[in-house]
Amino acid sequence: VQLVESGGGLVQPGGSLRLSCAASGFAFSIYRMGWYRQAPGKSRELVAHIGSSGIMKNYRDSVKGRFTISRDNAKNTVYLQMNSLKPEDTAVYYCNAYHSDINVYWGQGTQVTVSS
């Protein structure tokens, strides 16, 4: 099983980034996929979830209207489009795959830094 995130980097406030997570080794299309983040000294928090079909989506309040989660089941990839980035969005972003409590996978994380 592999979840490989990409697309992180340094961006100025108000800028945009698109994160990608390429999955392999499991039945991607039946898993709920999510993005989490962890800032220094803070606990990991949910950013967004997307259901297996791509219809159900939910977001933490602080990113609603700025971030969009999507998935391509043909490519086994989930995305996070991040617009209007703020310094408080700075964190390591992790891709998550969930099917049941014993079928949970995590990526290695990608750093997002929002700074002028």
KEGULUM-930042 format. One line per field, with one value per residue (C-alpha): residue number from 1; x, y, z; residue in three letters. Coordinates in nm, 3 decimals, decimal comma, padded with zeros to 5 digits, m for minus. Layout:
BEGIN
pos (NUM:...)
c1 (X:...)
c2 (Y:...)
c3 (Z:...)
code (ALA:...)
This chain:
BEGIN
pos (1:2:3:4:5:6:7:8:9:10:11:12:13:14:15:16:17:18:19:20:21:22:23:24:25:26:27:28:29:30:31:32:33:34:35:36:37:38:39:40:41:42:43:44:45:46:47:48:49:50:51:52:53:54:55:56:57:58:59:60:61:62:63:64:65:66:67:68:69:70:71:72:73:74:75:76:77:78:79:80:81:82:83:84:85:86:87:88:89:90:91:92:93:94:95:96:97:98:99:100:101:102:103:104:105:106:107:108:109:110:111:112:113:114:115:116)
c1 (00,000:00,128:m00,007:00,231:00,156:00,295:00,238:00,340:00,575:00,619:00,351:00,267:m00,052:m00,343:m00,176:m00,282:m00,148:m00,285:m00,195:m00,214:m00,212:m00,144:m00,264:m00,167:m00,194:m00,557:m00,907:m00,897:m01,248:m01,421:m01,224:m01,320:m01,024:m00,919:m00,663:m00,536:m00,278:m00,048:00,117:00,420:00,317:m00,041:m00,236:m00,331:m00,664:m00,906:m00,907:m01,151:m01,309:m01,453:m01,668:m01,585:m01,804:m01,689:m02,035:m02,007:m01,760:m01,704:m01,458:m01,340:m01,497:m01,176:m01,117:m01,474:m01,498:m01,120:m01,029:m01,181:m01,129:m01,178:m01,085:m01,028:m01,100:m00,964:m00,626:m00,638:m00,568:m00,720:m00,659:m00,682:m00,708:m00,614:m00,691:m00,661:m00,400:m00,332:m00,029:m00,239:m00,270:00,100:00,138:00,237:m00,054:m00,127:m00,336:m00,561:m00,752:m01,029:m01,254:m01,293:m01,112:m00,868:m00,825:m00,669:m00,364:m00,155:00,087:00,421:00,306:00,393:00,492:00,285:00,428:00,236:00,461:00,562)
c2 (00,000:00,344:00,697:00,947:01,316:01,588:01,954:02,117:02,412:02,774:03,021:03,379:03,466:03,473:03,223:02,875:02,523:02,192:01,883:01,537:01,196:00,893:00,567:00,210:m00,134:m00,123:m00,081:00,296:00,336:00,197:00,403:00,735:00,967:01,262:01,532:01,610:01,860:01,907:02,234:02,248:02,193:02,110:01,791:01,652:01,784:01,696:01,932:01,758:01,421:01,285:00,975:00,683:00,805:01,165:01,296:01,334:01,601:01,778:02,044:02,197:02,539:02,737:02,614:02,619:02,828:02,823:02,453:02,193:01,818:01,594:01,247:01,056:00,688:00,599:00,743:00,636:00,994:01,244:01,618:01,922:02,256:02,529:02,891:03,214:03,056:03,208:03,180:02,969:02,706:02,631:02,266:01,923:01,787:01,415:01,200:00,945:00,643:00,495:00,193:00,058:00,089:m00,179:m00,048:00,294:00,420:00,738:00,909:01,049:01,410:01,718:02,053:02,361:02,694:03,018:03,315:03,644)
c3 (00,000:m00,093:m00,068:m00,224:m00,180:m00,401:m00,479:m00,155:m00,134:m00,039:m00,147:m00,060:00,127:m00,115:m00,344:m00,453:m00,447:m00,568:m00,371:m00,524:m00,361:m00,579:m00,430:m00,501:m00,348:m00,237:m00,381:m00,405:m00,547:m00,236:00,016:00,164:00,106:00,312:00,369:00,717:00,833:01,127:01,221:01,452:01,812:01,719:01,676:01,337:01,212:00,937:00,640:00,407:00,328:00,006:m00,025:m00,249:m00,535:m00,504:m00,419:m00,042:00,065:00,391:00,503:00,824:00,871:00,831:00,474:00,341:00,026:m00,022:m00,055:m00,285:m00,257:m00,558:m00,676:m00,997:m00,939:m01,283:m01,182:m00,816:m00,717:m00,478:m00,500:m00,277:m00,453:m00,207:m00,293:m00,096:00,126:00,466:00,695:00,933:00,659:00,703:00,798:00,679:00,477:00,488:00,259:00,428:00,304:00,519:00,464:00,816:01,147:01,036:00,685:00,729:00,541:00,557:00,324:00,429:00,412:00,209:00,354:00,275:00,386:00,341:00,399:00,244)
code (VAL:GLN:LEU:VAL:GLU:SER:GLY:GLY:GLY:LEU:VAL:GLN:PRO:GLY:GLY:SER:LEU:ARG:LEU:SER:CYS:ALA:ALA:SER:GLY:PHE:ALA:PHE:SER:ILE:TYR:ARG:MET:GLY:TRP:TYR:ARG:GLN:ALA:PRO:GLY:LYS:SER:ARG:GLU:LEU:VAL:ALA:HIS:ILE:GLY:SER:SER:GLY:ILE:MET:LYS:ASN:TYR:ARG:ASP:SER:VAL:LYS:GLY:ARG:PHE:THR:ILE:SER:ARG:ASP:ASN:ALA:LYS:ASN:THR:VAL:TYR:LEU:GLN:MET:ASN:SER:LEU:LYS:PRO:GLU:ASP:THR:ALA:VAL:TYR:TYR:CYS:ASN:ALA:TYR:HIS:SER:ASP:ILE:ASN:VAL:TYR:TRP:GLY:GLN:GLY:THR:GLN:VAL:THR:VAL:SER:SER)
